[in-house]
């Protein structure tokens, strides 16, 4: 599935479709955009810039919420990445591995 040209809610919808979950995001959603059956909730960001601000706030609050950035992949590969790193970074995002390592470090620092 590709989300080329999608923004905001479109990304949330794309992730909820791949995971067969539900969009729960909205104003005051406490960082929970998509509910994934058997996993929990994830925050969805279209780009690393938005993710950076979200992760900084997570670190400040010491409350980690797994995050998905960019275009979704298959449900299996995203779940594997979410479990391993605490996040998924779309294959179209530059410096993908570096961003995943950063997400894992924020998760560690938050005690998750």
C-alpha positions as CSV (number, residue, x, y, z in Angstrom):
1,X,0.0,0.0,0.0
2,X,1.3,3.5,-0.8
3,X,0.2,6.7,0.8
4,X,1.9,9.0,-1.7
5,X,0.3,12.4,-1.4
6,X,-1.5,11.5,1.8
7,X,-1.4,13.8,4.8
8,X,-2.6,13.6,8.4
9,X,-5.8,11.6,8.7
10,X,-5.0,9.9,5.4
11,X,-1.9,8.4,6.9
12,X,-3.8,7.3,10.0
13,X,-6.4,5.7,7.7
14,X,-3.7,3.9,5.7
15,X,-2.1,2.4,8.8
16,X,-5.4,1.4,10.3
17,X,-6.3,-0.4,7.1
18,X,-3.0,-2.3,6.9
19,X,-3.2,-3.3,10.6
20,X,-7.0,-3.9,10.4
21,X,-7.2,-1.6,13.3
22,X,-9.1,1.6,14.1
23,X,-8.3,5.3,13.9
24,X,-8.7,6.7,17.4
25,X,-6.7,9.9,17.0
26,X,-8.0,13.4,17.3
27,X,-7.6,16.4,19.4
28,X,-6.4,15.4,22.9
29,X,-5.8,11.8,21.8
30,X,-2.7,11.6,24.2
31,X,-0.6,10.5,21.2
32,X,-2.7,7.5,20.3
33,X,-3.7,7.7,16.6
34,X,-4.3,4.1,15.6
35,X,-5.3,1.1,17.7
36,X,-3.6,-2.1,16.5
37,X,-5.3,-5.4,17.5
38,X,-3.0,-7.5,19.7
39,X,-0.4,-4.7,20.0
40,X,-1.8,-1.4,21.4
41,X,-1.6,2.1,20.0
42,X,0.8,4.0,17.8
43,X,1.3,7.6,16.9
44,X,1.4,8.3,13.1
45,X,3.6,11.0,11.6
46,X,4.0,11.8,7.9
47,X,7.6,12.9,8.2
48,X,10.7,12.7,10.5
49,X,10.2,16.4,11.5
50,X,6.9,15.8,13.1
51,X,8.2,12.6,14.7
52,X,11.2,14.4,16.2
53,X,8.9,16.9,18.1
54,X,6.7,14.0,19.3
55,X,9.6,12.0,20.5
56,X,11.1,15.0,22.3
57,X,7.8,15.5,24.1
58,X,7.7,11.7,24.9
59,X,11.2,12.0,26.4
60,X,10.2,15.1,28.4
61,X,7.2,13.3,29.9
62,X,9.0,10.0,30.2
63,X,6.1,8.3,28.4
64,X,6.8,6.4,25.3
65,X,4.2,5.6,22.6
66,X,5.3,3.6,19.6
67,X,5.5,5.7,16.4
68,X,5.0,5.1,12.7
69,X,6.6,7.5,10.2
70,X,5.9,7.8,6.5
71,X,4.4,5.2,4.3
72,X,3.2,1.9,5.7
73,X,4.7,-1.4,4.8
74,X,3.2,-4.8,5.3
75,X,1.6,-5.5,8.7
76,X,4.2,-8.2,9.5
77,X,7.2,-6.1,8.8
78,X,5.8,-3.1,10.7
79,X,4.9,-5.2,13.7
80,X,8.4,-6.6,13.7
81,X,9.9,-3.2,13.6
82,X,7.5,-1.8,16.3
83,X,8.5,-4.6,18.6
84,X,12.2,-4.4,17.9
85,X,12.7,-0.6,17.8
86,X,9.4,0.9,19.1
87,X,8.7,2.3,15.7
88,X,8.3,1.9,12.0
89,X,10.0,4.2,9.4
90,X,8.7,4.0,5.8
91,X,11.2,2.7,3.3
92,X,11.0,6.1,1.4
93,X,12.5,8.0,4.4
94,X,16.2,8.9,4.2
95,X,18.4,7.7,7.1
96,X,15.8,5.1,8.1
97,X,18.2,3.0,10.2
98,X,19.4,6.0,12.1
99,X,15.9,7.1,12.8
100,X,14.9,3.6,14.1
101,X,18.0,3.6,16.4
102,X,16.9,7.0,17.7
103,X,13.4,5.8,18.4
104,X,14.8,2.8,20.3
105,X,17.0,5.1,22.4
106,X,14.0,7.3,23.3
107,X,12.1,4.1,24.2
108,X,15.0,3.0,26.4
109,X,15.3,6.4,28.1
110,X,11.6,6.5,28.8
111,X,11.9,3.1,30.6
112,X,9.6,1.3,28.1
